[in-house]
Every structure is written in C-alpha cells, then in structure tokens.
Amino acid sequence: MSLFTAFAVYFIIWWLTLFIVLPFGIQSQAEAGERLQGTDPGAPVNPRLWRKLLINTLVAGLVFAVWYFVTRVLGYGIDSLPSIFPEDR
C-alpha cells in the first residue's frame, strides 16, 4: 500500500469517526438554562471543538491501526467475506 492510499483511508476513517465523536459531551443552551436571545435552544453552550478534534484524531488512528492490522498483517480483504450470490460454475 502506498503512502497516499494509507492517507486516503485514514482521511475517510477520520471523517466517519468525527460524526461519532461530535455529539459526546454537548450541553444545549436549554439544558444549561443560559439561552442567548436570537439563538436556537439546542445550540451548544461550550462545544470544545479542539478537544473533540484531538480525541477524534486518536480514535481514527486506533481504527486505522486495527484496519491496517486486519488487512495487511492478517491478510483479510473484501474477497475473504462470504458471497451472498452463488458463484458461476
């Protein structure tokens, strides 16, 4: 696998895990009781985006390491999955 391919896979994993990490630890303005006029009640009070981006980078790195181990070291790939369609004989 080339470095570019590894980066592309990591980038895709990073974006997917971002949507998993973003909702954790969010407190809305309605829950906090400090709603600012002109804002949505569901808007976050303190989203801490830099912290979430760091956590997301670590989680994506872990997922990428597992993916790399399974595909490169153990040798599993898309052809290792059972097929739902019968093979032509």
PDB file with one MODEL, atoms N, CA, C and O in Angstrom:
MODEL        1
ATOM      1  N   MET A   1       0.841  -1.159   0.000  1.00  0.00           N
ATOM      2  CA  MET A   1       0.000   0.000   0.000  1.00  0.00           C
ATOM      3  C   MET A   1       0.895   1.234   0.000  1.00  0.00           C
ATOM      4  O   MET A   1       1.855   1.329   0.764  1.00  0.00           O
ATOM      5  N   SER A   2       0.561   2.153  -0.857  1.00  0.00           N
ATOM      6  CA  SER A   2       1.352   3.382  -0.930  1.00  0.00           C
ATOM      7  C   SER A   2       0.970   4.321   0.216  1.00  0.00           C
ATOM      8  O   SER A   2      -0.064   4.149   0.861  1.00  0.00           O
ATOM      9  N   LEU A   3       1.806   5.293   0.448  1.00  0.00           N
ATOM     10  CA  LEU A   3       1.557   6.274   1.494  1.00  0.00           C
ATOM     11  C   LEU A   3       0.303   7.086   1.187  1.00  0.00           C
ATOM     12  O   LEU A   3      -0.458   7.426   2.094  1.00  0.00           O
ATOM     13  N   PHE A   4       0.089   7.393  -0.079  1.00  0.00           N
ATOM     14  CA  PHE A   4      -1.101   8.150  -0.479  1.00  0.00           C
ATOM     15  C   PHE A   4      -2.376   7.360  -0.190  1.00  0.00           C
ATOM     16  O   PHE A   4      -3.361   7.927   0.284  1.00  0.00           O
ATOM     17  N   THR A   5      -2.364   6.059  -0.470  1.00  0.00           N
ATOM     18  CA  THR A   5      -3.527   5.214  -0.199  1.00  0.00           C
ATOM     19  C   THR A   5      -3.793   5.136   1.299  1.00  0.00           C
ATOM     20  O   THR A   5      -4.943   5.215   1.732  1.00  0.00           O
ATOM     21  N   ALA A   6      -2.745   4.984   2.081  1.00  0.00           N
ATOM     22  CA  ALA A   6      -2.902   4.931   3.537  1.00  0.00           C
ATOM     23  C   ALA A   6      -3.482   6.243   4.060  1.00  0.00           C
ATOM     24  O   ALA A   6      -4.354   6.232   4.929  1.00  0.00           O
ATOM     25  N   PHE A   7      -3.005   7.369   3.538  1.00  0.00           N
ATOM     26  CA  PHE A   7      -3.537   8.664   3.951  1.00  0.00           C
ATOM     27  C   PHE A   7      -5.000   8.810   3.546  1.00  0.00           C
ATOM     28  O   PHE A   7      -5.800   9.338   4.318  1.00  0.00           O
ATOM     29  N   ALA A   8      -5.361   8.353   2.352  1.00  0.00           N
ATOM     30  CA  ALA A   8      -6.750   8.444   1.891  1.00  0.00           C
ATOM     31  C   ALA A   8      -7.674   7.617   2.782  1.00  0.00           C
ATOM     32  O   ALA A   8      -8.763   8.071   3.135  1.00  0.00           O
ATOM     33  N   VAL A   9      -7.252   6.419   3.143  1.00  0.00           N
ATOM     34  CA  VAL A   9      -8.064   5.576   4.027  1.00  0.00           C
ATOM     35  C   VAL A   9      -8.187   6.227   5.398  1.00  0.00           C
ATOM     36  O   VAL A   9      -9.274   6.248   5.976  1.00  0.00           O
ATOM     37  N   TYR A  10      -7.086   6.758   5.926  1.00  0.00           N
ATOM     38  CA  TYR A  10      -7.125   7.437   7.227  1.00  0.00           C
ATOM     39  C   TYR A  10      -8.049   8.651   7.171  1.00  0.00           C
ATOM     40  O   TYR A  10      -8.801   8.898   8.114  1.00  0.00           O
ATOM     41  N   PHE A  11      -8.000   9.403   6.087  1.00  0.00           N
ATOM     42  CA  PHE A  11      -8.853  10.586   5.935  1.00  0.00           C
ATOM     43  C   PHE A  11     -10.330  10.204   5.960  1.00  0.00           C
ATOM     44  O   PHE A  11     -11.137  10.880   6.599  1.00  0.00           O
ATOM     45  N   ILE A  12     -10.683   9.134   5.275  1.00  0.00           N
ATOM     46  CA  ILE A  12     -12.079   8.672   5.269  1.00  0.00           C
ATOM     47  C   ILE A  12     -12.487   8.213   6.659  1.00  0.00           C
ATOM     48  O   ILE A  12     -13.574   8.550   7.128  1.00  0.00           O
ATOM     49  N   ILE A  13     -11.633   7.451   7.320  1.00  0.00           N
ATOM     50  CA  ILE A  13     -11.927   7.000   8.685  1.00  0.00           C
ATOM     51  C   ILE A  13     -12.046   8.197   9.620  1.00  0.00           C
ATOM     52  O   ILE A  13     -12.911   8.212  10.495  1.00  0.00           O
ATOM     53  N   TRP A  14     -11.186   9.200   9.446  1.00  0.00           N
ATOM     54  CA  TRP A  14     -11.227  10.387  10.300  1.00  0.00           C
ATOM     55  C   TRP A  14     -12.571  11.098  10.187  1.00  0.00           C
ATOM     56  O   TRP A  14     -13.160  11.484  11.196  1.00  0.00           O
ATOM     57  N   TRP A  15     -13.057  11.272   8.952  1.00  0.00           N
ATOM     58  CA  TRP A  15     -14.338  11.955   8.770  1.00  0.00           C
ATOM     59  C   TRP A  15     -15.493  11.135   9.330  1.00  0.00           C
ATOM     60  O   TRP A  15     -16.422  11.696   9.910  1.00  0.00           O
ATOM     61  N   LEU A  16     -15.449   9.828   9.167  1.00  0.00           N
ATOM     62  CA  LEU A  16     -16.520   8.990   9.706  1.00  0.00           C
ATOM     63  C   LEU A  16     -16.542   9.026  11.229  1.00  0.00           C
ATOM     64  O   LEU A  16     -17.610   9.116  11.833  1.00  0.00           O
ATOM     65  N   THR A  17     -15.382   8.957  11.845  1.00  0.00           N
ATOM     66  CA  THR A  17     -15.349   8.982  13.306  1.00  0.00           C
ATOM     67  C   THR A  17     -15.669  10.367  13.858  1.00  0.00           C
ATOM     68  O   THR A  17     -16.108  10.486  15.002  1.00  0.00           O
ATOM     69  N   LEU A  18     -15.459  11.404  13.073  1.00  0.00           N
ATOM     70  CA  LEU A  18     -15.807  12.750  13.532  1.00  0.00           C
ATOM     71  C   LEU A  18     -17.291  12.841  13.861  1.00  0.00           C
ATOM     72  O   LEU A  18     -17.669  13.443  14.866  1.00  0.00           O
ATOM     73  N   PHE A  19     -18.131  12.249  13.024  1.00  0.00           N
ATOM     74  CA  PHE A  19     -19.568  12.306  13.264  1.00  0.00           C
ATOM     75  C   PHE A  19     -19.985  11.448  14.453  1.00  0.00           C
ATOM     76  O   PHE A  19     -21.074  11.634  14.996  1.00  0.00           O
ATOM     77  N   ILE A  20     -19.141  10.521  14.860  1.00  0.00           N
ATOM     78  CA  ILE A  20     -19.412   9.724  16.054  1.00  0.00           C
ATOM     79  C   ILE A  20     -18.987  10.493  17.302  1.00  0.00           C
ATOM     80  O   ILE A  20     -19.668  10.430  18.326  1.00  0.00           O
ATOM     81  N   VAL A  21     -17.883  11.211  17.230  1.00  0.00           N
ATOM     82  CA  VAL A  21     -17.320  11.896  18.392  1.00  0.00           C
ATOM     83  C   VAL A  21     -18.032  13.218  18.690  1.00  0.00           C
ATOM     84  O   VAL A  21     -18.132  13.599  19.857  1.00  0.00           O
ATOM     85  N   LEU A  22     -18.522  13.917  17.688  1.00  0.00           N
ATOM     86  CA  LEU A  22     -19.087  15.257  17.884  1.00  0.00           C
ATOM     87  C   LEU A  22     -20.203  15.351  18.926  1.00  0.00           C
ATOM     88  O   LEU A  22     -20.181  16.294  19.717  1.00  0.00           O
ATOM     89  N   PRO A  23     -21.171  14.442  18.980  1.00  0.00           N
ATOM     90  CA  PRO A  23     -22.268  14.645  19.930  1.00  0.00           C
ATOM     91  C   PRO A  23     -21.921  14.395  21.402  1.00  0.00           C
ATOM     92  O   PRO A  23     -22.694  14.787  22.276  1.00  0.00           O
ATOM     93  N   PHE A  24     -20.803  13.768  21.701  1.00  0.00           N
ATOM     94  CA  PHE A  24     -20.477  13.449  23.092  1.00  0.00           C
ATOM     95  C   PHE A  24     -20.118  14.705  23.881  1.00  0.00           C
ATOM     96  O   PHE A  24     -19.350  15.548  23.418  1.00  0.00           O
ATOM     97  N   GLY A  25     -20.686  14.813  25.074  1.00  0.00           N
ATOM     98  CA  GLY A  25     -20.360  15.908  25.982  1.00  0.00           C
ATOM     99  C   GLY A  25     -20.982  17.243  25.635  1.00  0.00           C
ATOM    100  O   GLY A  25     -20.561  18.272  26.163  1.00  0.00           O
ATOM    101  N   ILE A  26     -21.962  17.251  24.772  1.00  0.00           N
ATOM    102  CA  ILE A  26     -22.609  18.508  24.382  1.00  0.00           C
ATOM    103  C   ILE A  26     -23.748  18.813  25.350  1.00  0.00           C
ATOM    104  O   ILE A  26     -24.568  17.949  25.658  1.00  0.00           O
ATOM    105  N   GLN A  27     -23.783  20.046  25.819  1.00  0.00           N
ATOM    106  CA  GLN A  27     -24.887  20.514  26.642  1.00  0.00           C
ATOM    107  C   GLN A  27     -25.524  21.683  25.900  1.00  0.00           C
ATOM    108  O   GLN A  27     -24.850  22.652  25.550  1.00  0.00           O
ATOM    109  N   SER A  28     -26.823  21.579  25.665  1.00  0.00           N
ATOM    110  CA  SER A  28     -27.505  22.635  24.919  1.00  0.00           C
ATOM    111  C   SER A  28     -27.764  23.832  25.823  1.00  0.00           C
ATOM    112  O   SER A  28     -27.675  23.743  27.047  1.00  0.00           O
ATOM    113  N   GLN A  29     -28.085  24.944  25.194  1.00  0.00           N
ATOM    114  CA  GLN A  29     -28.396  26.150  25.957  1.00  0.00           C
ATOM    115  C   GLN A  29     -29.652  25.949  26.792  1.00  0.00           C
ATOM    116  O   GLN A  29     -29.758  26.487  27.894  1.00  0.00           O
ATOM    117  N   ALA A  30     -30.602  25.179  26.275  1.00  0.00           N
ATOM    118  CA  ALA A  30     -31.829  24.921  27.026  1.00  0.00           C
ATOM    119  C   ALA A  30     -31.533  24.094  28.273  1.00  0.00           C
ATOM    120  O   ALA A  30     -32.107  24.345  29.332  1.00  0.00           O
ATOM    121  N   GLU A  31     -30.644  23.112  28.155  1.00  0.00           N
ATOM    122  CA  GLU A  31     -30.288  22.284  29.308  1.00  0.00           C
ATOM    123  C   GLU A  31     -29.494  23.076  30.346  1.00  0.00           C
ATOM    124  O   GLU A  31     -29.649  22.863  31.549  1.00  0.00           O
ATOM    125  N   ALA A  32     -28.658  23.974  29.884  1.00  0.00           N
ATOM    126  CA  ALA A  32     -27.827  24.761  30.794  1.00  0.00           C
ATOM    127  C   ALA A  32     -28.597  25.907  31.432  1.00  0.00           C
ATOM    128  O   ALA A  32     -28.184  26.438  32.463  1.00  0.00           O
ATOM    129  N   GLY A  33     -29.718  26.291  30.821  1.00  0.00           N
ATOM    130  CA  GLY A  33     -30.515  27.384  31.356  1.00  0.00           C
ATOM    131  C   GLY A  33     -29.936  28.758  31.063  1.00  0.00           C
ATOM    132  O   GLY A  33     -30.297  29.726  31.732  1.00  0.00           O
ATOM    133  N   GLU A  34     -29.073  28.867  30.107  1.00  0.00           N
ATOM    134  CA  GLU A  34     -28.475  30.154  29.749  1.00  0.00           C
ATOM    135  C   GLU A  34     -28.647  30.427  28.263  1.00  0.00           C
ATOM    136  O   GLU A  34     -27.673  30.559  27.521  1.00  0.00           O
ATOM    137  N   ARG A  35     -29.898  30.509  27.847  1.00  0.00           N
ATOM    138  CA  ARG A  35     -30.202  30.726  26.432  1.00  0.00           C
ATOM    139  C   ARG A  35     -29.976  32.185  26.065  1.00  0.00           C
ATOM    140  O   ARG A  35     -30.486  33.093  26.721  1.00  0.00           O
ATOM    141  N   LEU A  36     -29.203  32.393  25.007  1.00  0.00           N
ATOM    142  CA  LEU A  36     -28.964  33.733  24.494  1.00  0.00           C
ATOM    143  C   LEU A  36     -30.055  34.088  23.499  1.00  0.00           C
ATOM    144  O   LEU A  36     -30.494  33.245  22.717  1.00  0.00           O
ATOM    145  N   GLN A  37     -30.488  35.335  23.534  1.00  0.00           N
ATOM    146  CA  GLN A  37     -31.551  35.771  22.644  1.00  0.00           C
ATOM    147  C   GLN A  37     -31.080  35.697  21.193  1.00  0.00           C
ATOM    148  O   GLN A  37     -29.978  36.135  20.860  1.00  0.00           O
ATOM    149  N   GLY A  38     -31.938  35.134  20.335  1.00  0.00           N
ATOM    150  CA  GLY A  38     -31.637  35.031  18.917  1.00  0.00           C
ATOM    151  C   GLY A  38     -30.925  33.756  18.530  1.00  0.00           C
ATOM    152  O   GLY A  38     -30.571  33.582  17.364  1.00  0.00           O
ATOM    153  N   THR A  39     -30.704  32.853  19.483  1.00  0.00           N
ATOM    154  CA  THR A  39     -30.054  31.579  19.177  1.00  0.00           C
ATOM    155  C   THR A  39     -31.035  30.438  19.386  1.00  0.00           C
ATOM    156  O   THR A  39     -32.036  30.580  20.088  1.00  0.00           O
ATOM    157  N   ASP A  40     -30.738  29.327  18.777  1.00  0.00           N
ATOM    158  CA  ASP A  40     -31.564  28.136  18.919  1.00  0.00           C
ATOM    159  C   ASP A  40     -31.361  27.536  20.311  1.00  0.00           C
ATOM    160  O   ASP A  40     -30.237  27.517  20.812  1.00  0.00           O
ATOM    161  N   PRO A  41     -32.433  27.046  20.944  1.00  0.00           N
ATOM    162  CA  PRO A  41     -32.277  26.452  22.274  1.00  0.00           C
ATOM    163  C   PRO A  41     -31.382  25.210  22.275  1.00  0.00           C
ATOM    164  O   PRO A  41     -30.820  24.853  23.311  1.00  0.00           O
ATOM    165  N   GLY A  42     -31.248  24.556  21.125  1.00  0.00           N
ATOM    166  CA  GLY A  42     -30.411  23.364  21.042  1.00  0.00           C
ATOM    167  C   GLY A  42     -28.955  23.656  20.726  1.00  0.00           C
ATOM    168  O   GLY A  42     -28.152  22.731  20.602  1.00  0.00           O
ATOM    169  N   ALA A  43     -28.601  24.934  20.594  1.00  0.00           N
ATOM    170  CA  ALA A  43     -27.208  25.291  20.300  1.00  0.00           C
ATOM    171  C   ALA A  43     -26.321  24.941  21.491  1.00  0.00           C
ATOM    172  O   ALA A  43     -26.714  25.150  22.638  1.00  0.00           O
ATOM    173  N   PRO A  44     -25.129  24.409  21.227  1.00  0.00           N
ATOM    174  CA  PRO A  44     -24.259  24.020  22.343  1.00  0.00           C
ATOM    175  C   PRO A  44     -23.725  25.225  23.115  1.00  0.00           C
ATOM    176  O   PRO A  44     -23.482  26.294  22.555  1.00  0.00           O
ATOM    177  N   VAL A  45     -23.552  25.014  24.420  1.00  0.00           N
ATOM    178  CA  VAL A  45     -23.020  26.077  25.269  1.00  0.00           C
ATOM    179  C   VAL A  45     -21.512  26.198  25.073  1.00  0.00           C
ATOM    180  O   VAL A  45     -21.004  27.286  24.805  1.00  0.00           O
ATOM    181  N   ASN A  46     -20.802  25.087  25.204  1.00  0.00           N
ATOM    182  CA  ASN A  46     -19.346  25.082  25.060  1.00  0.00           C
ATOM    183  C   ASN A  46     -18.959  23.812  24.307  1.00  0.00           C
ATOM    184  O   ASN A  46     -18.749  22.772  24.931  1.00  0.00           O
ATOM    185  N   PRO A  47     -18.860  23.875  22.971  1.00  0.00           N
ATOM    186  CA  PRO A  47     -18.638  22.645  22.203  1.00  0.00           C
ATOM    187  C   PRO A  47     -17.237  22.049  22.336  1.00  0.00           C
ATOM    188  O   PRO A  47     -17.067  20.859  22.071  1.00  0.00           O
ATOM    189  N   ARG A  48     -16.222  22.828  22.737  1.00  0.00           N
ATOM    190  CA  ARG A  48     -14.838  22.340  22.886  1.00  0.00           C
ATOM    191  C   ARG A  48     -14.382  21.580  21.637  1.00  0.00           C
ATOM    192  O   ARG A  48     -13.993  20.415  21.714  1.00  0.00           O
ATOM    193  N   LEU A  49     -14.436  22.255  20.495  1.00  0.00           N
ATOM    194  CA  LEU A  49     -14.127  21.602  19.222  1.00  0.00           C
ATOM    195  C   LEU A  49     -12.683  21.142  19.113  1.00  0.00           C
ATOM    196  O   LEU A  49     -12.436  20.074  18.551  1.00  0.00           O
ATOM    197  N   TRP A  50     -11.722  21.895  19.622  1.00  0.00           N
ATOM    198  CA  TRP A  50     -10.318  21.474  19.513  1.00  0.00           C
ATOM    199  C   TRP A  50     -10.079  20.180  20.270  1.00  0.00           C
ATOM    200  O   TRP A  50      -9.336  19.309  19.816  1.00  0.00           O
ATOM    201  N   ARG A  51     -10.714  20.061  21.428  1.00  0.00           N
ATOM    202  CA  ARG A  51     -10.584  18.829  22.218  1.00  0.00           C
ATOM    203  C   ARG A  51     -11.204  17.656  21.474  1.00  0.00           C
ATOM    204  O   ARG A  51     -10.646  16.559  21.455  1.00  0.00           O
ATOM    205  N   LYS A  52     -12.356  17.890  20.863  1.00  0.00           N
ATOM    206  CA  LYS A  52     -13.023  16.823  20.114  1.00  0.00           C
ATOM    207  C   LYS A  52     -12.227  16.423  18.878  1.00  0.00           C
ATOM    208  O   LYS A  52     -12.188  15.244  18.525  1.00  0.00           O
ATOM    209  N   LEU A  53     -11.597  17.382  18.221  1.00  0.00           N
ATOM    210  CA  LEU A  53     -10.769  17.058  17.062  1.00  0.00           C
ATOM    211  C   LEU A  53      -9.561  16.219  17.469  1.00  0.00           C
ATOM    212  O   LEU A  53      -9.160  15.309  16.743  1.00  0.00           O
ATOM    213  N   LEU A  54      -8.986  16.521  18.621  1.00  0.00           N
ATOM    214  CA  LEU A  54      -7.864  15.723  19.120  1.00  0.00           C
ATOM    215  C   LEU A  54      -8.316  14.305  19.470  1.00  0.00           C
ATOM    216  O   LEU A  54      -7.655  13.333  19.105  1.00  0.00           O
ATOM    217  N   ILE A  55      -9.434  14.188  20.172  1.00  0.00           N
ATOM    218  CA  ILE A  55      -9.973  12.865  20.510  1.00  0.00           C
ATOM    219  C   ILE A  55     -10.313  12.103  19.242  1.00  0.00           C
ATOM    220  O   ILE A  55     -10.041  10.907  19.142  1.00  0.00           O
ATOM    221  N   ASN A  56     -10.908  12.789  18.272  1.00  0.00           N
ATOM    222  CA  ASN A  56     -11.259  12.146  17.011  1.00  0.00           C
ATOM    223  C   ASN A  56     -10.023  11.646  16.276  1.00  0.00           C
ATOM    224  O   ASN A  56     -10.045  10.561  15.696  1.00  0.00           O
ATOM    225  N   THR A  57      -8.952  12.422  16.295  1.00  0.00           N
ATOM    226  CA  THR A  57      -7.711  12.006  15.639  1.00  0.00           C
ATOM    227  C   THR A  57      -7.159  10.743  16.289  1.00  0.00           C
ATOM    228  O   THR A  57      -6.678   9.849  15.594  1.00  0.00           O
ATOM    229  N   LEU A  58      -7.223  10.664  17.607  1.00  0.00           N
ATOM    230  CA  LEU A  58      -6.753   9.471  18.313  1.00  0.00           C
ATOM    231  C   LEU A  58      -7.628   8.255  18.016  1.00  0.00           C
ATOM    232  O   LEU A  58      -7.116   7.160  17.787  1.00  0.00           O
ATOM    233  N   VAL A  59      -8.948   8.449  18.019  1.00  0.00           N
ATOM    234  CA  VAL A  59      -9.866   7.344  17.718  1.00  0.00           C
ATOM    235  C   VAL A  59      -9.671   6.876  16.278  1.00  0.00           C
ATOM    236  O   VAL A  59      -9.638   5.674  16.017  1.00  0.00           O
ATOM    237  N   ALA A  60      -9.543   7.819  15.343  1.00  0.00           N
ATOM    238  CA  ALA A  60      -9.330   7.453  13.940  1.00  0.00           C
ATOM    239  C   ALA A  60      -8.003   6.725  13.766  1.00  0.00           C
ATOM    240  O   ALA A  60      -7.911   5.793  12.967  1.00  0.00           O
ATOM    241  N   GLY A  61      -6.979   7.135  14.498  1.00  0.00           N
ATOM    242  CA  GLY A  61      -5.695   6.440  14.441  1.00  0.00           C
ATOM    243  C   GLY A  61      -5.805   5.009  14.941  1.00  0.00           C
ATOM    244  O   GLY A  61      -5.196   4.103  14.372  1.00  0.00           O
ATOM    245  N   LEU A  62      -6.575   4.802  15.998  1.00  0.00           N
ATOM    246  CA  LEU A  62      -6.789   3.453  16.525  1.00  0.00           C
ATOM    247  C   LEU A  62      -7.564   2.590  15.530  1.00  0.00           C
ATOM    248  O   LEU A  62      -7.204   1.436  15.297  1.00  0.00           O
ATOM    249  N   VAL A  63      -8.623   3.144  14.947  1.00  0.00           N
ATOM    250  CA  VAL A  63      -9.407   2.402  13.954  1.00  0.00           C
ATOM    251  C   VAL A  63      -8.545   2.084  12.734  1.00  0.00           C
ATOM    252  O   VAL A  63      -8.617   0.980  12.194  1.00  0.00           O
ATOM    253  N   PHE A  64      -7.733   3.045  12.300  1.00  0.00           N
ATOM    254  CA  PHE A  64      -6.841   2.808  11.163  1.00  0.00           C
ATOM    255  C   PHE A  64      -5.828   1.710  11.483  1.00  0.00           C
ATOM    256  O   PHE A  64      -5.539   0.870  10.631  1.00  0.00           O
ATOM    257  N   ALA A  65      -5.289   1.708  12.694  1.00  0.00           N
ATOM    258  CA  ALA A  65      -4.320   0.677  13.089  1.00  0.00           C
ATOM    259  C   ALA A  65      -4.961  -0.706  13.066  1.00  0.00           C
ATOM    260  O   ALA A  65      -4.338  -1.670  12.622  1.00  0.00           O
ATOM    261  N   VAL A  66      -6.201  -0.811  13.543  1.00  0.00           N
ATOM    262  CA  VAL A  66      -6.914  -2.093  13.501  1.00  0.00           C
ATOM    263  C   VAL A  66      -7.160  -2.500  12.058  1.00  0.00           C
ATOM    264  O   VAL A  66      -6.949  -3.658  11.699  1.00  0.00           O
ATOM    265  N   TRP A  67      -7.605  -1.561  11.225  1.00  0.00           N
ATOM    266  CA  TRP A  67      -7.842  -1.860   9.811  1.00  0.00           C
ATOM    267  C   TRP A  67      -6.551  -2.318   9.131  1.00  0.00           C
ATOM    268  O   TRP A  67      -6.555  -3.288   8.374  1.00  0.00           O
ATOM    269  N   TYR A  68      -5.458  -1.623   9.400  1.00  0.00           N
ATOM    270  CA  TYR A  68      -4.174  -1.982   8.791  1.00  0.00           C
ATOM    271  C   TYR A  68      -3.742  -3.378   9.234  1.00  0.00           C
ATOM    272  O   TYR A  68      -3.279  -4.172   8.415  1.00  0.00           O
ATOM    273  N   PHE A  69      -3.888  -3.680  10.515  1.00  0.00           N
ATOM    274  CA  PHE A  69      -3.501  -4.992  11.032  1.00  0.00           C
ATOM    275  C   PHE A  69      -4.328  -6.100  10.391  1.00  0.00           C
ATOM    276  O   PHE A  69      -3.786  -7.133   9.999  1.00  0.00           O
ATOM    277  N   VAL A  70      -5.632  -5.889  10.284  1.00  0.00           N
ATOM    278  CA  VAL A  70      -6.512  -6.921   9.726  1.00  0.00           C
ATOM    279  C   VAL A  70      -6.255  -7.115   8.238  1.00  0.00           C
ATOM    280  O   VAL A  70      -6.237  -8.250   7.762  1.00  0.00           O
ATOM    281  N   THR A  71      -6.057  -6.038   7.498  1.00  0.00           N
ATOM    282  CA  THR A  71      -5.908  -6.171   6.045  1.00  0.00           C
ATOM    283  C   THR A  71      -4.490  -6.501   5.610  1.00  0.00           C
ATOM    284  O   THR A  71      -4.310  -7.273   4.667  1.00  0.00           O
ATOM    285  N   ARG A  72      -3.481  -5.947   6.260  1.00  0.00           N
ATOM    286  CA  ARG A  72      -2.102  -6.145   5.806  1.00  0.00           C
ATOM    287  C   ARG A  72      -1.390  -7.273   6.538  1.00  0.00           C
ATOM    288  O   ARG A  72      -0.660  -8.044   5.914  1.00  0.00           O
ATOM    289  N   VAL A  73      -1.584  -7.385   7.835  1.00  0.00           N
ATOM    290  CA  VAL A  73      -0.868  -8.403   8.605  1.00  0.00           C
ATOM    291  C   VAL A  73      -1.598  -9.740   8.546  1.00  0.00           C
ATOM    292  O   VAL A  73      -0.993 -10.773   8.260  1.00  0.00           O
ATOM    293  N   LEU A  74      -2.916  -9.716   8.822  1.00  0.00           N
ATOM    294  CA  LEU A  74      -3.688 -10.961   8.794  1.00  0.00           C
ATOM    295  C   LEU A  74      -4.092 -11.365   7.383  1.00  0.00           C
ATOM    296  O   LEU A  74      -4.376 -12.538   7.140  1.00  0.00           O
ATOM    297  N   GLY A  75      -4.124 -10.437   6.466  1.00  0.00           N
ATOM    298  CA  GLY A  75      -4.393 -10.743   5.067  1.00  0.00           C
ATOM    299  C   GLY A  75      -5.858 -10.832   4.683  1.00  0.00           C
ATOM    300  O   GLY A  75      -6.181 -11.349   3.614  1.00  0.00           O
ATOM    301  N   TYR A  76      -6.753 -10.341   5.531  1.00  0.00           N
ATOM    302  CA  TYR A  76      -8.166 -10.358   5.177  1.00  0.00           C
ATOM    303  C   TYR A  76      -8.466  -9.202   4.237  1.00  0.00           C
ATOM    304  O   TYR A  76      -7.858  -8.135   4.324  1.00  0.00           O
ATOM    305  N   GLY A  77      -9.407  -9.433   3.344  1.00  0.00           N
ATOM    306  CA  GLY A  77      -9.805  -8.402   2.406  1.00  0.00           C
ATOM    307  C   GLY A  77     -11.249  -8.602   2.009  1.00  0.00           C
ATOM    308  O   GLY A  77     -11.968  -9.392   2.621  1.00  0.00           O
ATOM    309  N   ILE A  78     -11.668  -7.895   0.998  1.00  0.00           N
ATOM    310  CA  ILE A  78     -13.049  -7.978   0.539  1.00  0.00           C
ATOM    311  C   ILE A  78     -13.361  -9.364  -0.012  1.00  0.00           C
ATOM    312  O   ILE A  78     -14.503  -9.818   0.057  1.00  0.00           O
ATOM    313  N   ASP A  79     -12.353 -10.034  -0.557  1.00  0.00           N
ATOM    314  CA  ASP A  79     -12.561 -11.381  -1.088  1.00  0.00           C
ATOM    315  C   ASP A  79     -12.716 -12.416   0.018  1.00  0.00           C
ATOM    316  O   ASP A  79     -13.159 -13.533  -0.250  1.00  0.00           O
ATOM    317  N   SER A  80     -12.368 -12.081   1.235  1.00  0.00           N
ATOM    318  CA  SER A  80     -12.492 -13.011   2.353  1.00  0.00           C
ATOM    319  C   SER A  80     -13.918 -13.080   2.893  1.00  0.00           C
ATOM    320  O   SER A  80     -14.262 -14.013   3.619  1.00  0.00           O
ATOM    321  N   LEU A  81     -14.743 -12.103   2.544  1.00  0.00           N
ATOM    322  CA  LEU A  81     -16.127 -12.099   3.015  1.00  0.00           C
ATOM    323  C   LEU A  81     -16.941 -13.128   2.242  1.00  0.00           C
ATOM    324  O   LEU A  81     -16.722 -13.322   1.046  1.00  0.00           O
ATOM    325  N   PRO A  82     -17.878 -13.789   2.915  1.00  0.00           N
ATOM    326  CA  PRO A  82     -18.710 -14.745   2.183  1.00  0.00           C
ATOM    327  C   PRO A  82     -19.598 -14.019   1.176  1.00  0.00           C
ATOM    328  O   PRO A  82     -20.087 -12.919   1.432  1.00  0.00           O
ATOM    329  N   SER A  83     -19.788 -14.647   0.055  1.00  0.00           N
ATOM    330  CA  SER A  83     -20.591 -14.052  -1.007  1.00  0.00           C
ATOM    331  C   SER A  83     -22.050 -14.452  -0.836  1.00  0.00           C
ATOM    332  O   SER A  83     -22.352 -15.599  -0.504  1.00  0.00           O
ATOM    333  N   ILE A  84     -22.955 -13.502  -1.064  1.00  0.00           N
ATOM    334  CA  ILE A  84     -24.374 -13.833  -0.968  1.00  0.00           C
ATOM    335  C   ILE A  84     -24.911 -14.336  -2.308  1.00  0.00           C
ATOM    336  O   ILE A  84     -26.013 -14.879  -2.381  1.00  0.00           O
ATOM    337  N   PHE A  85     -24.133 -14.151  -3.346  1.00  0.00           N
ATOM    338  CA  PHE A  85     -24.537 -14.634  -4.655  1.00  0.00           C
ATOM    339  C   PHE A  85     -23.770 -15.914  -4.969  1.00  0.00           C
ATOM    340  O   PHE A  85     -22.582 -16.013  -4.664  1.00  0.00           O
ATOM    341  N   PRO A  86     -24.436 -16.889  -5.572  1.00  0.00           N
ATOM    342  CA  PRO A  86     -23.711 -18.119  -5.914  1.00  0.00           C
ATOM    343  C   PRO A  86     -22.692 -17.853  -7.019  1.00  0.00           C
ATOM    344  O   PRO A  86     -22.908 -17.027  -7.907  1.00  0.00           O
ATOM    345  N   GLU A  87     -21.585 -18.568  -6.939  1.00  0.00           N
ATOM    346  CA  GLU A  87     -20.547 -18.413  -7.949  1.00  0.00           C
ATOM    347  C   GLU A  87     -20.930 -19.182  -9.205  1.00  0.00           C
ATOM    348  O   GLU A  87     -21.606 -20.208  -9.134  1.00  0.00           O
ATOM    349  N   ASP A  88     -20.495 -18.680 -10.352  1.00  0.00           N
ATOM    350  CA  ASP A  88     -20.726 -19.386 -11.614  1.00  0.00           C
ATOM    351  C   ASP A  88     -19.828 -20.611 -11.658  1.00  0.00           C
ATOM    352  O   ASP A  88     -18.640 -20.540 -11.347  1.00  0.00           O
ATOM    353  N   ARG A  89     -20.408 -21.721 -12.046  1.00  0.00           N
ATOM    354  CA  ARG A  89     -19.605 -22.953 -12.129  1.00  0.00           C
ATOM    355  C   ARG A  89     -19.418 -23.353 -13.550  1.00  0.00           C
ATOM    356  O   ARG A  89     -18.771 -24.363 -13.826  1.00  0.00           O
TER     357      ARG A  89
ENDMDL
END
